[in-house]
């Protein structure tokens, strides 16, 4: 059912390909740098965190960071790709059946552990309007979610509607604007599904 959405193959939607790329191998120091950068970027934003702080937090040097990743931009890109992999693993482990409501359940569980909301929404707020190399990963993650909803609903129009509810929920939760966002989203998706079944 999810062929092309769990691994790269000929059925993978072109717009979602970047987010399914395998993570490149790295060294122990590279892993420490990526973990430190991931924590710092998520907590403070990708623009606010410098390479000095990343290297210090990882217990390495700036030279090691540049040797392993080439640039801060490449590290930001890898941070988002790694988050996309982690989110996809979390979500797919919870999709026992093709039900878009299970995606909202998985999202609520995931967001309960994420104090700053959606890393992709936050990164796009900082990087949008630039030519940053991480932007294709952000777009690919959104395209992957859209393709997933198309498959789960069995209908492109309905998939688009449910995807918009999902993305709206992410933004509302990220902004901390509404404690009932998940309940509201579930009702909206249930209504949409009822109209198409």
N, CA, C and O of each residue as an XYZ file, in Angstrom:
788
protein
N       0.815     -1.193      0.000
C       0.000      0.000      0.000
C       0.864      1.264      0.000
O       0.540      2.231     -0.689
N       1.954      1.264      0.763
C       2.788      2.466      0.868
C       4.036      2.375      0.002
O       5.024      3.064      0.260
N       3.997      1.531     -1.022
C       5.124      1.409     -1.936
C       5.496      2.789     -2.466
O       4.624      3.576     -2.835
N       6.773      3.072     -2.501
C       7.245      4.363     -2.986
C       7.273      5.438     -1.921
O       7.820      6.519     -2.140
N       6.682      5.147     -0.755
C       6.689      6.124      0.335
C       7.573      5.681      1.494
O       7.837      6.463      2.407
N       8.031      4.435      1.465
C       8.886      3.953      2.544
C      10.337      3.791      2.103
O      11.238      3.739      2.941
N      10.564      3.712      0.813
C      11.918      3.620      0.269
C      11.887      4.156     -1.155
O      10.852      4.126     -1.820
N      13.012      4.638     -1.605
C      13.090      5.161     -2.967
C      12.890      4.042     -3.979
O      13.596      3.034     -3.946
N      11.935      4.221     -4.870
C      11.771      3.339     -6.017
C      11.074      4.120     -7.119
O      10.847      5.322     -6.983
N      10.733      3.442     -8.209
C      10.160      4.153     -9.360
C       8.791      4.748     -9.075
O       8.329      5.605     -9.828
N       8.122      4.312     -7.992
C       6.800      4.856     -7.666
C       6.865      6.033     -6.694
O       5.839      6.642     -6.393
N       8.054      6.356     -6.206
C       8.195      7.483     -5.285
C       7.853      8.780     -6.013
O       8.408      9.058     -7.076
N       6.939      9.578     -5.445
C       6.636     10.865     -6.081
C       7.914     11.701     -6.202
O       8.662     11.825     -5.232
N       8.171     12.273     -7.379
C       9.416     13.037     -7.571
C       9.646     14.111     -6.511
O      10.776     14.308     -6.064
N       8.591     14.801     -6.108
C       8.753     15.879     -5.125
C       9.154     15.362     -3.752
O       9.676     16.122     -2.937
N       8.920     14.080     -3.481
C       9.226     13.514     -2.164
C      10.567     12.796     -2.125
O      10.973     12.320     -1.065
N      11.257     12.707     -3.242
C      12.480     11.906     -3.309
C      13.573     12.359     -2.327
O      14.230     11.520     -1.712
N      13.769     13.656     -2.179
C      14.867     14.155     -1.338
C      14.757     13.682      0.099
O      15.775     13.457      0.753
N      13.544     13.529      0.599
C      13.370     13.162      1.998
C      13.559     11.658      2.228
O      13.704     11.219      3.369
N      13.557     10.875      1.157
C      13.781      9.440      1.284
C      15.236      9.056      1.042
O      15.590      7.879      1.128
N      16.073     10.030      0.744
C      17.494      9.753      0.536
C      18.090      9.176      1.814
O      17.759      9.625      2.911
N      18.956      8.193      1.681
C      19.569      7.634      2.890
C      20.486      8.659      3.559
O      21.066      9.525      2.903
N      20.597      8.535      4.853
C      21.526      9.398      5.588
C      22.947      8.956      5.261
O      23.228      7.758      5.236
N      23.841      9.900      5.011
C      25.213      9.519      4.687
C      25.924      8.965      5.921
O      25.636      9.374      7.046
N      26.844      8.042      5.709
C      27.597      7.518      6.851
C      28.482      8.613      7.430
O      28.886      9.540      6.729
N      28.773      8.492      8.705
C      29.650      9.476      9.336
C      30.472      8.785     10.419
O      30.278      7.607     10.719
N      31.372      9.534     10.984
C      32.238      9.032     12.048
C      31.570      9.267     13.402
O      30.493      9.857     13.486
N      32.225      8.797     14.451
C      31.716      9.045     15.804
C      31.655     10.550     16.086
O      30.680     11.040     16.656
N      32.687     11.270     15.688
C      32.683     12.728     15.882
C      31.582     13.373     15.045
O      30.926     14.309     15.501
N      31.379     12.885     13.836
C      30.310     13.405     12.989
C      28.943     13.179     13.605
O      28.070     14.043     13.536
N      28.761     12.012     14.208
C      27.492     11.714     14.886
C      27.279     12.658     16.054
O      26.178     13.174     16.245
N      28.325     12.890     16.840
C      28.210     13.825     17.968
C      27.877     15.229     17.479
O      27.050     15.918     18.077
N      28.514     15.650     16.402
C      28.234     16.974     15.836
C      26.793     17.077     15.353
O      26.120     18.077     15.607
N      26.319     16.050     14.660
C      24.947     16.075     14.151
C      23.944     16.079     15.295
O      22.944     16.795     15.241
N      24.203     15.290     16.327
C      23.290     15.273     17.472
C      23.289     16.616     18.201
O      22.230     17.123     18.571
N      24.466     17.185     18.403
C      24.545     18.497     19.065
C      23.856     19.558     18.221
O      23.076     20.358     18.738
N      24.142     19.566     16.926
C      23.515     20.546     16.034
C      22.008     20.376     16.019
O      21.271     21.362     16.047
N      21.544     19.142     15.976
C      20.100     18.881     15.950
C      19.429     19.446     17.189
O      18.407     20.126     17.091
N      19.995     19.171     18.342
C      19.418     19.691     19.593
C      19.435     21.221     19.609
O      18.446     21.856     19.976
N      20.552     21.796     19.213
C      20.690     23.259     19.238
C      19.808     23.938     18.193
O      19.154     24.937     18.491
N      19.784     23.406     16.977
C      18.942     24.000     15.930
C      17.476     23.954     16.334
O      16.738     24.920     16.137
N      17.059     22.829     16.901
C      15.650     22.712     17.287
C      15.323     23.670     18.438
O      14.278     24.321     18.432
N      16.214     23.749     19.413
C      15.950     24.572     20.599
C      16.039     26.071     20.324
O      15.279     26.851     20.898
N      16.962     26.480     19.449
C      17.242     27.910     19.292
C      17.015     28.457     17.883
O      16.985     29.673     17.695
N      16.858     27.591     16.906
C      16.705     28.024     15.520
C      17.998     27.849     14.753
O      19.087     27.912     15.324
N      17.871     27.629     13.448
C      19.063     27.346     12.650
C      19.933     28.578     12.435
O      21.146     28.446     12.274
N      19.359     29.743     12.429
C      20.145     30.968     12.227
C      20.850     31.413     13.512
O      21.916     32.025     13.452
N      20.266     31.113     14.659
C      20.800     31.606     15.932
C      22.001     30.805     16.432
O      22.730     31.264     17.311
N      22.206     29.625     15.884
C      23.259     28.732     16.384
C      24.465     28.792     15.452
O      24.345     28.605     14.241
N      25.623     29.056     16.041
C      26.854     29.119     15.254
C      27.662     27.840     15.343
O      27.417     26.992     16.201
N      28.621     27.712     14.452
C      29.439     26.506     14.420
C      30.320     26.377     15.658
O      30.643     25.261     16.066
N      30.715     27.493     16.263
C      31.513     27.416     17.494
C      30.745     26.678     18.583
O      31.290     25.790     19.238
N      29.480     27.046     18.777
C      28.659     26.415     19.811
C      28.410     24.947     19.494
O      28.432     24.109     20.395
N      28.174     24.627     18.234
C      27.954     23.227     17.849
C      29.190     22.398     18.165
O      29.087     21.336     18.779
N      30.357     22.877     17.750
C      31.602     22.143     17.990
C      31.868     21.988     19.480
O      32.245     20.910     19.941
N      31.672     23.061     20.226
C      31.893     23.005     21.676
C      30.948     22.002     22.331
O      31.377     21.193     23.154
N      29.675     22.050     21.974
C      28.682     21.147     22.562
C      28.995     19.693     22.220
O      28.771     18.800     23.038
N      29.509     19.453     21.018
C      29.838     18.093     20.580
C      31.189     17.617     21.100
O      31.538     16.446     20.950
N      31.949     18.523     21.710
C      33.278     18.152     22.201
C      34.268     17.938     21.063
O      35.167     17.101     21.154
N      34.091     18.713     19.980
C      35.004     18.614     18.838
C      35.493     20.021     18.489
O      35.365     20.953     19.282
N      36.042     20.149     17.315
C      36.517     21.451     16.851
C      35.725     21.890     15.618
O      35.040     21.090     14.981
N      35.837     23.177     15.300
C      35.213     23.673     14.063
C      35.822     22.970     12.853
O      35.124     22.672     11.883
N      37.115     22.708     12.913
C      37.770     22.018     11.796
C      37.121     20.658     11.566
O      36.877     20.268     10.425
N      36.844     19.938     12.649
C      36.188     18.634     12.512
C      34.808     18.791     11.891
O      34.415     17.998     11.035
N      34.077     19.807     12.316
C      32.749     20.062     11.745
C      32.858     20.278     10.236
O      32.123     19.667      9.460
N      33.772     21.146      9.830
C      33.917     21.433      8.400
C      34.470     20.233      7.633
O      34.099     20.010      6.480
N      35.359     19.455      8.268
C      35.876     18.244      7.618
C      34.758     17.230      7.372
O      34.728     16.574      6.331
N      33.846     17.104      8.325
C      32.778     16.093      8.226
C      31.611     16.547      7.348
O      31.028     15.741      6.622
N      31.270     17.838      7.415
C      30.032     18.297      6.769
C      30.241     19.363      5.696
O      29.350     19.593      4.878
N      31.389     20.009      5.685
C      31.675     20.996      4.651
C      31.198     22.396      4.963
O      31.886     23.369      4.656
N      30.022     22.512      5.574
C      29.472     23.835      5.872
C      28.352     23.700      6.898
O      27.825     22.612      7.127
N      28.005     24.816      7.502
C      26.852     24.833      8.406
C      25.580     24.544      7.618
O      24.700     23.838      8.109
N      25.472     25.078      6.407
C      24.282     24.829      5.590
C      24.075     23.336      5.350
O      22.948     22.845      5.409
N      25.158     22.619      5.079
C      25.052     21.171      4.875
C      24.611     20.480      6.159
O      23.857     19.507      6.117
N      25.075     20.974      7.289
C      24.680     20.406      8.577
C      23.200     20.668      8.857
O      22.506     19.789      9.366
N      22.714     21.855      8.534
C      21.285     22.169      8.682
C      20.460     21.229      7.805
O      19.433     20.706      8.238
N      20.912     21.023      6.583
C      20.204     20.142      5.654
C      20.145     18.723      6.202
O      19.098     18.079      6.158
N      21.260     18.241      6.715
C      21.306     16.889      7.271
C      20.452     16.779      8.535
O      19.805     15.755      8.757
N      20.448     17.819      9.357
C      19.580     17.861     10.542
C      18.124     17.646     10.138
O      17.423     16.844     10.755
N      17.668     18.351      9.117
C      16.270     18.218      8.692
C      16.008     16.868      8.037
O      14.944     16.282      8.234
N      16.956     16.375      7.270
C      16.796     15.050      6.665
C      16.696     13.978      7.751
O      15.874     13.066      7.665
N      17.538     14.100      8.762
C      17.505     13.143      9.879
C      16.171     13.219     10.616
O      15.613     12.185     10.985
N      15.654     14.420     10.834
C      14.338     14.565     11.487
C      13.246     13.941     10.634
O      12.334     13.296     11.152
N      13.341     14.136      9.327
C      12.347     13.540      8.426
C      12.374     12.021      8.536
O      11.322     11.382      8.552
N      13.557     11.443      8.611
C      13.682      9.990      8.770
C      13.067      9.546     10.099
O      12.315      8.573     10.151
N      13.394     10.264     11.157
C      12.870      9.896     12.484
C      11.352     10.015     12.519
O      10.687      9.130     13.058
N      10.777     11.096     11.954
C       9.323     11.278     11.922
C       8.671     10.157     11.111
O       7.665      9.582     11.527
N       9.252      9.856      9.954
C       8.679      8.810      9.106
C       8.676      7.467      9.832
O       7.682      6.744      9.774
N       9.759      7.122     10.510
C       9.814      5.862     11.270
C       8.757      5.854     12.369
O       8.058      4.859     12.557
N       8.644      6.960     13.092
C       7.645      7.088     14.161
C       6.245      6.888     13.589
O       5.450      6.119     14.130
N       5.950      7.576     12.507
C       4.618      7.535     11.914
C       4.289      6.158     11.346
O       3.229      5.607     11.641
N       5.171      5.605     10.547
C       4.880      4.324      9.904
C       4.709      3.202     10.920
O       3.959      2.257     10.675
N       5.388      3.294     12.048
C       5.230      2.284     13.099
C       3.845      2.337     13.730
O       3.433      1.392     14.403
N       3.130      3.423     13.521
C       1.810      3.603     14.136
C       0.662      3.490     13.130
O      -0.501      3.648     13.500
N       0.976      3.225     11.887
C      -0.067      3.092     10.865
C      -0.430      1.617     10.677
O      -0.009      0.981      9.712
N      -1.208      1.093     11.601
C      -1.624     -0.302     11.524
C      -2.621     -0.527     10.395
O      -2.760     -1.643      9.894
N      -3.305      0.521     10.001
C      -4.273      0.460      8.906
C      -4.259      1.805      8.189
O      -3.759      2.791      8.729
N      -4.807      1.851      6.973
C      -4.767      3.107      6.206
C      -5.818      4.109      6.683
O      -6.841      4.316      6.030
N      -5.550      4.714      7.818
C      -6.509      5.640      8.426
C      -5.815      6.972      8.705
O      -4.905      7.024      9.533
N      -6.226      8.051      8.031
C      -5.599      9.355      8.268
C      -5.704      9.819      9.716
O      -4.871     10.604     10.169
N      -6.704      9.352     10.444
C      -6.821      9.745     11.850
C      -5.660      9.198     12.672
O      -5.267      9.799     13.672
N      -5.108      8.056     12.253
C      -3.937      7.512     12.950
C      -2.721      8.426     12.781
O      -1.851      8.467     13.650
N      -2.660      9.151     11.672
C      -1.568     10.113     11.462
C      -1.662     11.225     12.500
O      -0.651     11.649     13.060
N      -2.880     11.693     12.754
C      -3.057     12.744     13.768
C      -2.711     12.225     15.160
O      -2.143     12.958     15.970
N      -3.049     10.965     15.446
C      -2.667     10.372     16.734
C      -1.144     10.328     16.865
O      -0.591     10.695     17.902
N      -0.476      9.875     15.804
C       0.993      9.807     15.819
C       1.600     11.198     15.954
O       2.592     11.385     16.658
N       0.997     12.174     15.271
C       1.491     13.549     15.355
C       1.339     14.102     16.765
O       2.252     14.753     17.275
N       0.204     13.854     17.396
C       0.006     14.364     18.754
C       1.016     13.746     19.713
O       1.561     14.434     20.576
N       1.263     12.460     19.565
C       2.270     11.797     20.405
C       3.652     12.413     20.156
O       4.373     12.723     21.105
N       4.018     12.588     18.898
C       5.314     13.168     18.514
C       5.456     14.591     19.043
O       6.490     14.948     19.608
N       4.420     15.398     18.860
C       4.490     16.798     19.267
C       4.527     16.944     20.786
O       5.008     17.957     21.294
N       4.033     15.963     21.507
C       4.119     16.001     22.962
C       5.554     15.982     23.451
O       5.852     16.424     24.560
N       6.443     15.463     22.608
C       7.866     15.385     22.946
C       8.669     16.529     22.320
O       9.876     16.627     22.543
N       8.023     17.385     21.548
C       8.701     18.442     20.798
C       8.250     19.803     21.320
O       7.198     20.301     20.919
N       9.019     20.394     22.191
C       8.591     21.618     22.873
C       8.468     22.835     21.956
O       7.767     23.788     22.296
N       9.130     22.821     20.813
C       9.082     23.983     19.913
C       8.260     23.713     18.662
O       8.348     24.471     17.696
N       7.471     22.661     18.660
C       6.622     22.396     17.511
C       7.370     21.747     16.367
O       8.328     21.002     16.573
N       6.919     22.041     15.158
C       7.437     21.395     13.953
C       8.764     22.013     13.514
O       8.841     23.210     13.236
N       9.795     21.191     13.457
C      11.119     21.663     13.035
C      11.099     22.183     11.603
O      11.841     23.107     11.269
N      10.259     21.599     10.756
C      10.201     22.022      9.355
C       9.515     23.376      9.220
O       9.962     24.222      8.446
N       8.439     23.587      9.964
C       7.762     24.890      9.969
C       8.723     25.951     10.498
O       8.842     27.030      9.917
N       9.403     25.646     11.595
C      10.344     26.604     12.185
C      11.494     26.924     11.227
O      11.853     28.087     11.047
N      12.066     25.888     10.618
C      13.192     26.112      9.701
C      12.739     26.903      8.474
O      13.459     27.781      7.999
N      11.554     26.594      7.965
C      11.075     27.337      6.797
C      10.847     28.808      7.144
O      11.088     29.688      6.319
N      10.384     29.069      8.358
C      10.196     30.463      8.781
C      11.522     31.222      8.748
O      11.547     32.420      8.468
N      12.613     30.533      9.032
C      13.930     31.174      9.026
C      14.583     31.203      7.648
O      15.313     32.140      7.324
N      14.325     30.184      6.842
C      15.076     30.015      5.594
C      14.279     30.349      4.339
O      14.862     30.557      3.274
N      12.960     30.403      4.451
C      12.121     30.674      3.282
C      12.537     31.962      2.598
O      12.946     32.920      3.254
N      12.432     31.983      1.281
C      12.821     33.171      0.528
C      14.311     33.247      0.248
O      14.794     34.237     -0.301
N      15.039     32.208      0.624
C      16.476     32.151      0.347
C      16.727     30.996     -0.617
O      15.791     30.334     -1.067
N      17.982     30.766     -0.923
C      18.332     29.603     -1.746
C      19.037     28.543     -0.888
O      19.889     27.804     -1.383
N      18.683     28.477      0.375
C      19.323     27.550      1.308
C      19.144     26.111      0.830
O      18.055     25.739      0.393
N      20.198     25.299      0.906
C      20.101     23.918      0.423
C      19.161     23.029      1.243
O      18.842     21.923      0.807
N      18.717     23.475      2.398
C      17.778     22.677      3.195
C      16.340     22.819      2.708
O      15.501     21.978      3.032
N      16.037     23.853      1.947
C      14.657     24.070      1.505
C      14.093     22.902      0.696
O      12.921     22.571      0.880
N      14.863     22.256     -0.191
C      14.305     21.092     -0.883
C      13.917     19.951      0.067
O      12.967     19.218     -0.207
N      14.634     19.799      1.167
C      14.272     18.767      2.144
C      12.946     19.127      2.807
O      12.098     18.257      3.009
N      12.760     20.395      3.145
C      11.498     20.837      3.749
C      10.349     20.593      2.776
O       9.311     20.055      3.160
N      10.532     20.986      1.526
C       9.479     20.781      0.518
C       9.219     19.294      0.296
O       8.072     18.883      0.126
N      10.276     18.491      0.297
C      10.114     17.047      0.083
C       9.362     16.398      1.238
O       8.562     15.488      1.022
N       9.611     16.856      2.456
C       8.880     16.292      3.600
C       7.400     16.601      3.461
O       6.560     15.740      3.721
N       7.073     17.813      3.058
C       5.664     18.192      2.862
C       5.054     17.396      1.708
O       3.902     16.970      1.794
N       5.816     17.192      0.630
C       5.323     16.403     -0.505
C       5.111     14.946     -0.100
O       4.156     14.310     -0.547
N       5.993     14.420      0.739
C       5.840     13.047      1.214
C       4.552     12.911      2.019
O       3.801     11.952      1.840
N       4.299     13.867      2.902
C       3.061     13.812      3.687
C       1.844     13.908      2.773
O       0.868     13.183      2.966
N       1.890     14.783      1.793
C       0.763     14.912      0.857
C       0.529     13.587      0.132
O      -0.613     13.139      0.020
N       1.590     12.959     -0.360
C       1.459     11.675     -1.051
C       0.912     10.603     -0.112
O       0.109      9.766     -0.524
N       1.340     10.628      1.139
C       0.834      9.667      2.117
C      -0.671      9.824      2.289
O      -1.399      8.831      2.299
N      -1.140     11.050      2.424
C      -2.582     11.264      2.588
C      -3.352     10.866      1.330
O      -4.475     10.371      1.433
N      -2.779     11.070      0.161
C      -3.432     10.607     -1.069
C      -3.625      9.089     -1.024
O      -4.688      8.578     -1.378
N      -2.582      8.376     -0.582
C      -2.661      6.915     -0.498
C      -3.643      6.492      0.592
O      -4.478      5.617      0.365
N      -3.552      7.102      1.764
C      -4.414      6.695      2.881
C      -5.891      6.936      2.603
O      -6.742      6.159      3.037
N      -6.197      8.004      1.886
C      -7.604      8.306      1.592
C      -8.072      7.659      0.298
O      -9.272      7.495      0.080
N      -7.125      7.292     -0.561
C      -7.489      6.716     -1.848
C      -8.074      7.730     -2.816
O      -8.690      7.357     -3.815
N      -7.881      9.011     -2.524
C      -8.490     10.060     -3.348
C      -7.601     11.302     -3.278
O      -7.318     11.805     -2.191
N      -7.167     11.791     -4.429
C      -6.262     12.949     -4.449
C      -6.880     14.202     -3.849
O      -6.222     14.914     -3.090
N      -8.129     14.479     -4.178
C      -8.782     15.675     -3.638
C      -8.960     15.566     -2.129
O      -8.699     16.518     -1.393
N      -9.404     14.410     -1.679
C      -9.567     14.201     -0.243
C      -8.206     14.221      0.452
O      -8.073     14.772      1.544
N      -7.195     13.622     -0.182
C      -5.840     13.657      0.369
C      -5.342     15.082      0.546
O      -4.698     15.404      1.545
N      -5.646     15.940     -0.433
C      -5.245     17.354     -0.341
C      -5.941     18.035      0.826
O      -5.322     18.804      1.562
N      -7.228     17.753      0.995
C      -7.995     18.361      2.090
C      -7.429     17.929      3.450
O      -7.196     18.760      4.328
N      -7.216     16.635      3.606
C      -6.704     16.114      4.881
C      -5.290     16.638      5.138
O      -4.941     16.948      6.277
N      -4.477     16.739      4.086
C      -3.126     17.272      4.244
C      -3.161     18.717      4.735
O      -2.359     19.099      5.587
N      -4.075     19.516      4.211
C      -4.185     20.903      4.674
C      -4.592     20.969      6.143
O      -4.096     21.817      6.884
N      -5.484     20.089      6.567
C      -5.860     20.044      7.988
C      -4.634     19.678      8.825
O      -4.375     20.297      9.856
N      -3.888     18.678      8.381
C      -2.670     18.240      9.073
C      -1.667     19.398      9.188
O      -1.163     19.680     10.275
N      -1.379     20.066      8.063
C      -0.404     21.162      8.077
C      -0.891     22.320      8.939
O      -0.101     22.935      9.655
N      -2.178     22.620      8.874
C      -2.731     23.675      9.724
C      -2.591     23.339     11.192
O      -2.301     24.206     12.016
N      -2.798     22.076     11.514
C      -2.642     21.627     12.901
C      -1.199     21.817     13.356
O      -0.950     22.270     14.473
N      -0.248     21.467     12.486
C       1.173     21.663     12.818
C       1.473     23.117     13.150
O       2.157     23.409     14.132
N       0.965     24.020     12.337
C       1.241     25.445     12.550
C       0.592     25.932     13.840
O       1.221     26.649     14.618
N      -0.658     25.549     14.069
C      -1.364     25.985     15.284
C      -0.656     25.451     16.526
O      -0.469     26.187     17.496
N      -0.264     24.185     16.505
C       0.424     23.594     17.658
C       1.803     24.230     17.831
O       2.213     24.510     18.957
N       2.521     24.461     16.733
C       3.839     25.093     16.813
C       3.742     26.485     17.424
O       4.601     26.888     18.208
N       2.696     27.213     17.064
C       2.495     28.564     17.603
C       1.949     28.541     19.024
O       1.889     29.582     19.679
N       1.549     27.368     19.510
C       0.991     27.263     20.857
C      -0.334     27.976     20.994
O      -0.700     28.423     22.081
N      -1.059     28.083     19.881
C      -2.250     28.928     19.852
C      -3.530     28.259     20.335
O      -4.467     28.959     20.721
N      -3.605     26.930     20.329
C      -4.882     26.296     20.622
C      -4.667     24.893     21.170
O      -4.203     24.004     20.456
N      -5.000     24.700     22.425
C      -4.821     23.398     23.064
C      -5.739     22.336     22.472
O      -5.461     21.145     22.605
N      -6.820     22.739     21.827
C      -7.768     21.771     21.271
C      -7.513     21.493     19.788
O      -8.372     20.918     19.121
N      -6.366     21.884     19.266
C      -6.088     21.756     17.831
C      -6.213     20.318     17.342
O      -6.761     20.082     16.265
N      -5.717     19.355     18.109
C      -5.787     17.962     17.654
C      -7.220     17.457     17.627
O      -7.612     16.756     16.694
N      -8.006     17.805     18.639
C      -9.417     17.401     18.635
C     -10.154     18.036     17.463
O     -10.942     17.373     16.788
N      -9.900     19.316     17.221
C     -10.532     20.003     16.091
C     -10.117     19.366     14.766
O     -10.943     19.186     13.871
N      -8.837     19.028     14.648
C      -8.344     18.404     13.415
C      -8.984     17.038     13.199
O      -9.371     16.702     12.080
N      -9.097     16.253     14.266
C      -9.735     14.937     14.134
C     -11.178     15.076     13.655
O     -11.628     14.324     12.790
N     -11.899     16.043     14.220
C     -13.293     16.255     13.784
C     -13.345     16.659     12.315
O     -14.172     16.147     11.560
N     -12.474     17.568     11.908
C     -12.464     18.023     10.512
C     -12.152     16.869      9.559
O     -12.783     16.737      8.511
N     -11.181     16.040      9.924
C     -10.827     14.902      9.067
C     -11.961     13.879      9.049
O     -12.288     13.337      7.994
N     -12.559     13.613     10.202
C     -13.677     12.658     10.249
C     -14.835     13.126      9.377
O     -15.448     12.323      8.674
N     -15.134     14.408      9.419
C     -16.205     14.958      8.572
C     -15.840     14.778      7.100
O     -16.668     14.343      6.301
N     -14.602     15.113      6.745
C     -14.168     14.977      5.350
C     -14.240     13.524      4.893
O     -14.690     13.243      3.782
N     -13.803     12.612      5.732
C     -13.848     11.192      5.373
C     -15.283     10.711      5.230
O     -15.587      9.921      4.336
N     -16.164     11.177      6.098
C     -17.574     10.788      6.040
C     -18.245     11.248      4.767
O     -19.124     10.562      4.246
N     -17.852     12.380      4.267
C     -18.448     12.917      3.035
C     -17.996     12.156      1.807
O     -18.674     12.176      0.780
N     -16.849     11.480      1.900
C     -16.316     10.773      0.737
C     -16.532      9.269      0.809
O     -16.095      8.547     -0.087
N     -17.189      8.782      1.844
C     -17.377      7.325      1.964
C     -18.824      6.977      1.927
O     -19.178      5.801      2.015
